[in-house]
């Protein structure tokens, strides 16, 4: 489910930037972002961000996270797209 557009940006207190995701975010092989999703984010809203390959997940406590790509330069441009997005 994709969250509707908001007038007020989400106040992000913590952003979990994972570098590895195997398969799907939920339901198959374990990986570091799946671990964060299971233990920390639990109930989340999903946000698609232009310039990011994977969506950003945020819970109601201001904890957000996303799975970046393995390459250093790719991950830095994706993180910049997330940081400059007006949803956060």
C-alpha positions in Angstrom: 0.0 0.0 0.0 1.4 3.4 -1.0 0.7 6.2 1.4 -1.2 9.2 0.0 0.5 12.6 -0.4 0.7 14.6 2.8 0.7 18.3 3.5 3.1 18.0 6.4 6.4 16.1 5.9 7.3 13.1 8.1 9.7 14.0 10.9 12.4 11.4 10.4 14.2 10.7 13.7 16.2 7.7 12.5 16.9 6.4 8.9 18.1 2.8 8.5 20.1 2.6 5.3 20.7 -1.0 4.5 22.9 -2.1 1.6 21.7 -5.6 1.0 18.4 -7.1 0.1 17.9 -10.6 -1.2 14.7 -11.3 -2.9 11.6 -9.7 -1.5 11.4 -7.5 1.6 9.1 -10.0 3.3 8.6 -13.7 3.1 11.8 -15.3 1.6 15.5 -15.3 2.4 16.9 -13.3 5.3 19.0 -10.2 4.7 20.0 -7.2 6.7 17.1 -4.9 5.7 14.6 -7.7 6.3 16.0 -7.9 9.8 15.3 -4.2 10.4 11.9 -4.5 8.9 10.9 -7.4 11.2 12.3 -6.0 14.4 12.2 -2.3 14.2 9.8 -1.0 11.5 7.0 -3.6 12.0 3.9 -1.5 11.0 5.0 0.8 8.2 3.9 3.1 5.4 5.5 2.8 2.0 6.8 5.7 0.0 8.1 5.6 -3.5 10.9 8.2 -4.1 12.0 9.4 -7.5 15.6 8.4 -7.9 15.5 5.4 -5.5 15.2 1.8 -6.7 13.4 0.6 -3.6 10.7 2.3 -1.6 11.2 4.0 1.8 9.4 2.5 4.7 8.4 4.6 7.8 6.6 3.8 11.0 4.6 6.1 13.1 7.5 6.9 15.5 9.7 8.6 12.8 11.9 5.5 12.1 12.4 5.1 8.4 14.5 2.8 6.3 15.3 1.8 2.9 17.5 -0.6 1.0 20.1 1.2 -1.0 22.3 -0.5 -3.6 25.6 -2.2 -3.0 27.8 0.2 -5.0 29.1 3.2 -3.1 28.3 5.8 -5.8 24.8 4.4 -6.5 23.9 4.4 -2.8 25.0 8.0 -2.3 22.8 9.3 -5.1 19.9 7.3 -3.9 20.3 8.6 -0.3 20.5 12.1 -1.7 17.2 11.6 -3.6 15.6 10.5 -0.3 17.1 13.3 1.7 15.9 16.0 -0.8 12.4 14.5 -1.1 9.7 16.8 0.3 7.9 13.9 2.0 10.6 13.8 4.7 
